[in-house]
Amino acid sequence: MSVPTGSTVGAGGVGTGADADRAGAAGRSDFAGLDVSSPPGSPAPSALRAMATTIGRIVVLLLITTAATAGMVSYQVGHSRSLSPVDEFTYVDYLAKVDAGHLIIGRGEHLGSYASNAIACRGILPIVPPRPTVCDNVPEYLYPARNTADIDPPTYYVLTDVGVRALMAVGVTRDFVDAGRLVGIFWGGAALAAVFWLCLLLGASRTSSALVCAVALATSGFWKSWVHITPHASDVLLGALVSVAVVLWVRRRAPGWLLLLVGAVPVMFKASDVTVIAAVIVFLLALALWPGFGTAASRRRLRSRRELLSGAAKVVVGLAAATVLWLLVRGHYSLSAVNDFPEFNAPTFQIRWLLDGLGTFAQSFQSPSTVGLAPIFVIWMFGSVVHQLSDRSDNLEVRGLSLAGLTVAIFGAWLYVVSNYVLLHQHVVIPARYGTTLMPVLLALTARNIRGRVAQLTALVYVVLMMINAFHPL
């Protein structure tokens, strides 16, 4: 069940190309290359043992990453009662209604009594001050606002509600909002496990893979999505799993139908998750059209040019099918055709919007509370990506991922700017968090470049400083 990863790691660093293929053939025994395309039939006892070993390692990894995330999330939830100003009140309303069996939020729908009560009791700092007198459950209190999360499919909310009910059933908490936030422990744990898998798949060492996962956990740009009720909690997990699926398919280790899911699943969580799909398409086209792709080594290991182009088309088909399906469902449940955000209307398209959007997703890694620290790793991350893109001795697969990551980090916001104008004749400043699904592949490429004890020690020091900042802001 073990499959060659992109490279091998030894005392001297990372090896690529033919060396990596030979090392992989020798049987590196981790779950990085889990073969999901084995032919049907009764597996041999040795295959069953290998599968059991792989599953066991995945379970252990999930336990470790979930335990690590639990410390961060539980601490932050316990020290942050107010709702996040980044639309958490509308997400709380969506989750509460899903819990009550109301799965689809119609456009124009007003906030329910639970979310209204949470806004008044907890407050939305610094916008709405808390009102302790409302905390003892005033069901008639209604906050005069609409739920603007109707654009989101219910996928995240349904899955989170399962966790909420489980946590409340076992007595972890009786507070619905706190329970919804604590489910972020599992979103974060699964996300870090998937990032670790992707790192190994691309040839990083276990130590370097663990370090970049720790960096992600310590960075507020990531953990803040796990300590609040928000569909962005699934961003890192989806970005990592999509990247893993595509890499496995390119290596002939996954079936073609998986690419349909690659295109469909992210947008069934949140429309902004299309960022990773854009990177996937750039990656597949880069491999297909890269000069010199048809070398003997690449023909043995990767898909053919025709297969790659067909794969990119499957991703687009999956994306289009899921988008059209959700728009039809959303339109059916719409309660209003009124433009909820007339302040964003724009009569003409302006080139400066594109200039303002350059490099937006390169900032997904940081937030205001990490200014001064996160930029250090951002420079390291993109330096690693540029280095691997320009290294002609590196394998084509890694260079293709580097090109895709760099391209979407710089120009990805244009996808939203142009589509918003074409579809809605509006201009909205695109937030950096829309690029979070791109981060796993950039982290994995960085992990490949953390070679040797000096680099690993430097990364460890950075992690320690970021952890200190997370619990006691510097």
N, C-alpha and C positions, 0 to 999 in steps of 0.2 A: 504493500500500500504506500510505501515511501517513494517519492518522485524527486528527481534532481531539482534543487533550487538553482537560482540564477548564478550563484557563486559559492565559494567555500571560504572559510575563515580560519586562518592559522596564526601562528605567533607573529608572522611577518605582515599580516594584513589580509586583504581580500583578493581572491583570484577570480578571473572572469573568463568568458569564452570557452575554448576547448577544455581548459583546465577544470572549469566548473562542470562541464558535461561529464568528464571522466570521474570527478569526485562524486557527482550525483549518481552515476552508474554504480559506484562502489557501495551505495546504499546508505546515504545519510538518513538516520532513523528519527526524524521528527515529523510532526503532522503538517509541516509547511506545504508539502506537495500532495495532500490527500487526493487520491484518484477517484473522481466521481463518475467516471465513465466506464467502469468495469463491465464486461459483457455479462448478460444474464446467465443464470445457471447456479448450481450448488458450489459455493466456494470451498476450496480445500481447507483442511484444518489450519494450515499455516496462515492462510489468508484471513481466517476468522480470528486467529490470535493477533495478527497484525492490526486488524480492524479494532479489536477490543483494546489493544495497547494505544492506538490512536485516540479512541473515544476517551479512554482513561486520562490521557494527557490533556485533552481538551477540557475535561471536567476539572482537573487540577488547576489548569490555567485560569478557567473561569472563577474558581473559588478564590484564587490568589488576587486576581484583578478586582473581583467584587468586594473582597475584604478591604483592599486598599482604597477603593472608591467609597466604601461605607464610612470610613473615618472622616474623609473630606466632606461628604454630603451631609452626614448626620450633624457634624459640627456646624456647618454653614446654615442648615435648616434651623438648628436650635438657636442661632444667633441672628436670625433675620426674619422677623415676623411680618414686616410690611410686604405688600405685593410689589413685584418688580414693575418699574415704569415701562418695560418693554412688553406691553400688551398682556401681562399675566392675568389681569382681571378677566379679559375676554376668553382666555384659555381655561380659567377656572370655571367660567360659566359653561363652556363647551363640555368640559369633563363632568360637571355636575349633572348636566342634562343627559349626557350619555349614560351616566350611572342610573338615571331615572328611566332609561329606555328610549330617550329621544335622541336618535343616532345622527340625524342630519340637521344642521343649523341652516335655516332658510335665510336668504339675503334679506336684510331689513328687520330681522328678529331682535327684539329687545332683550336686555339682560334679565335673567331670572332672579328670584328672591335670594337664592343662596349666594350668588356672586355679588349681588348688591349688598348683602349683609357683610360679606368678607371685605369688600372695599371700605365700608364704613368702619368696621371693627379694626381691621389691620392697617388701613391707610395705604396710600401709594406714594411713598416718599420720593421726591419732595413735592408731589403734586397735590395729594389729598391727605390731610392729617387724620390720624386715627381718632375714632370716637368710642371710647371705652363703654359708654352707656348702651351702645348697640350690640356689644359682644354677647349679651345674654339672650341671643336669638330673638330678633324682631322680624317675624316673617312678612309683615306688611311693608317693610322698608324696600323701596325700589330706587336704584340709582338710574338717573335719566340718561341712558346711553344704549347704543345698539351693539350687538355682537358682530364684530368685523372679522371674525375668524371663519365666516361661512365659506371662504375660498379654500379652506383646508378640508381634505377628506377626513373621515372619522378614524382612520387606522390607528394613529398614535393614541387617540383618546380611548378607544376600545381596549387596546393592549394595556395602557396605563391603568384603566379602571379595573382590569383583572388583578393587577398588583395592589391597587388600593383596597379592594375587597379582601384580598388575602391578608394584608398587613393589619387591617382593622379587625378581621376575624380572629387573628391570633393575639390581639391585644397590644400591638406595638404602639398604636396611638388611636385616639377616638376622634381626632381632628381630621376632617376630610382633606383640607388643603395640605396639611403636614404629611398625610399619607401619600397624596399625589406627588409631593416633592420627594419623599423618601424612595419612591419607585425609581427615581433617578439613579439610585445606587446600582440598580440592575442595568439600566441603560448605559451608564458609565462603565460598569464592569464588563459588559458584553462588548462595548466599543473598544476598550483597551485590549481585550483578548483578540479581537479581530485585527487591530493595528499590529499587535505582536505577530500574529500569523502572517500578515502581509510583509512585515519586515523580514521574517525568516524566508518567506517565499522569494524575496528579491535578493537573498544572499547575505543579509546582515547577521552578525553573531548574536547569540542569545543575550550577552551582556549589553551590547549596543541597542538591541531591540527593547530590552527592559528599561534602559535609560531614556529612550525617546517616549516610551509609554509614561514614565514618571514625569517627564517634561510636560506631556499633555495634561496629566492629572494635576500638576502644580500650576498650570496656566489658567488664569481666571477666564480668559476668552473661551475656554472649553468647559471648566467645571461649573461655571454659572448657568450653563444650559442644563446641568444635571441637578441643580439645587432649586430650580423653579419649575413650575408647571408650564411647559412649552414644547411644541412639536419639534423644536430645534434639538431636543434631547436625543433624538435619533440620528442626527446629522453625521456624527463621527462614525457610528456603527454602520450606517448605510454606505458612506463613502468607502470604508474599509472593505466591506463585503462585496460591493460592486467591483472594486479594484481586484480583489482576490479572484472573483469569478471570471473576470476578463483575462487575467494572467493565466489562470488554469486553462481556459479555452484556447488561448493563443498557443499554449504548450501542448495542445491536443490531449488535455486531461479532463475536459468537460464537454458535454453535448451542446449542439448549436441552439437548442431551445432555451438554454440558460440565458442567452443574449436577449431574448424577448423579455425575460424577467428583469434583466439589467436595465432595460429601457423603461419598463413599466413600474417597477416597485418604488423607486425614489419619489416619483410624482404622486404616488398614492399615499405618501406621508405628508409632503409639503411641496408646493410648486418650486420653491427656491432650491430644492435638492437636485434640480436639473443640472446644476453646475458640474457635478461629477459625471453626468452623462455626456456633457460637452467635452470633458477631458478624455473620456473613453473613446469618443468618435475621433478626436484628434490623434489619439494614440494608435488606433487601428489604421487610420489613413496614413499616418507617418510610417508605420511598418510596411504598408502596402506600396507606398510610393517612394520610399527611401532609396536613393541611388545605391546600387550594389547589394540590394536585399537578396538577390537570387544566388547567394554563395552556397557552397555545398553544406557548410555547417548550419546555416539558417534553414535550408530546405529540410534537413534531417530533424530539426528541433521544433521549428515554428510552423504555423499555417502558411499555405501558399498565398500569393498575392490575390488570387481570385477569391479564396476563402475569406481573407481579411476584408475585402470590399463587401462581400456578401454579409459578413458579420456586422460591419458598420450599418448596413441596411436593416438588418434584423433589430439592432438597437433602436434605430429610428422608428421602425414599425411598432415596436413595443411601447415607445414613448408616445407616439401618436395615438395608438389604440387606447392607452390608459387615460390620456388627456381628454380625448373626445368622450369616452365613457363617463368620466367624472363631470365634465361640463354639461352633459345631458342630464345626469342625476341632479346636479346643482341647480340647473335651470328649472327642473320639475318642482323643486322645493322652494324656489324663490318666492318671497312675499312682496318684493318691491323691485321696481326697475329704476329707482332713483339713484343718481350718482352720489355715493356716500362721501366722496372726497373731491368736490368741485375745485378746491384750492390747488389741486395738482394739474388742472386742465392747461394745455399748452397749444396755442393756435399754430405754431410753426416749429419745426425741428431745428435745433441749434447745435452746431458742431462743438461748441464748448462743453456740451454735456458729455461727449465722448472723451474730451481731454480731461475733464474732471473725474471720469470713471477709470482712467488708466491706473493700474496697480491696486485697485480697490481690494481685490481678494488676496493680495499679498499681505494685507493687514488683518486677516481673519484670526491670526494667532494671538492677537493682543487686544486688550481693552484698557480704558483709562487707568484702572488700578494697577496695571503692570508697566506703565510707561517708565522707561529707564532700565528695565530688566528684559522684557520680552523682545525688544528690538535686537538684543544681542543674539538671541537664538534665531530670529528671523534672518539676520545677516548670514549666520552660519548655515541655515537651512537653504537659502537661495544660492549661497556660494557653493554648497554641495551639489545642488541641482545643475548649476552652470558648469561646474567641473565635470560632472558625469556626462553632460550633453556634449562637451567639447573633447572628451577623451576618446580618441578613435580606437584605442585598444579595448574599450569597454564593449560589452555585448549590445547588440542592436536593440534588444528588448528594453534594457535600462535606459538607453539613449532616447528611445521613443517615449517612454514614460516621462523622462526629464523634459523633453520638448513639450509634451502635452501639459504637464504641470506648470511649466513656465509660461506657456502661451495663455492658458486660462487664468492664471494668477494675474497676468498683466491686462488681458483684453476681455476677460469673462464678463465683467459688469456690462459691457456693451450689449450682450445678449438680452439683458433685462431692459436696458435703456431703449433699445430699438423696438423690442416687442411691446413695451408699455405704450410707446408712441403710436405704433402701427395699429394695435388692437384697441387702445383706449384714448388715444390722443392726449396722453398725460405724460408728465415728467416727474419722476420720483427719485430722490437721491438714494442710490442703492447702498444699503448697509454692508459692511464687511462680513457680517455673519452669514450672508448668503453664499459665501465661498467656503464654509466650513467643511462641506463634503469633499472638497479638494485636498484638505490637509492630510488625511491618512497617507496618501501616496507620497506627498512631500516629506512627511515624517519618515516613511520607510526608506526613501532615497537618502535622507540625512543619516539614518542609522547605518547604511552601507558605508558611509564616509567617516563614521566615528571609528577610527582604526588605531589600535595601540593604546597603551596604558595612559599616556599623557592626554589624549583626546577623551578617553573615557573618564578620567579623573576630572577634567575640565567640565564635562557634561554633568558629572555628579555634583560638583560644587554649584553649578547653575541650578540644579534641581533643589538642593538644600536652601539656597537663597530664595527661590520661588516659593518653596513650602513655608518658609518663615514669613514671607510676604502674605501668603494666603491666610495664615492664622493671626498674624500680627503685622498689618500693613506697614511697610517701611516708610 
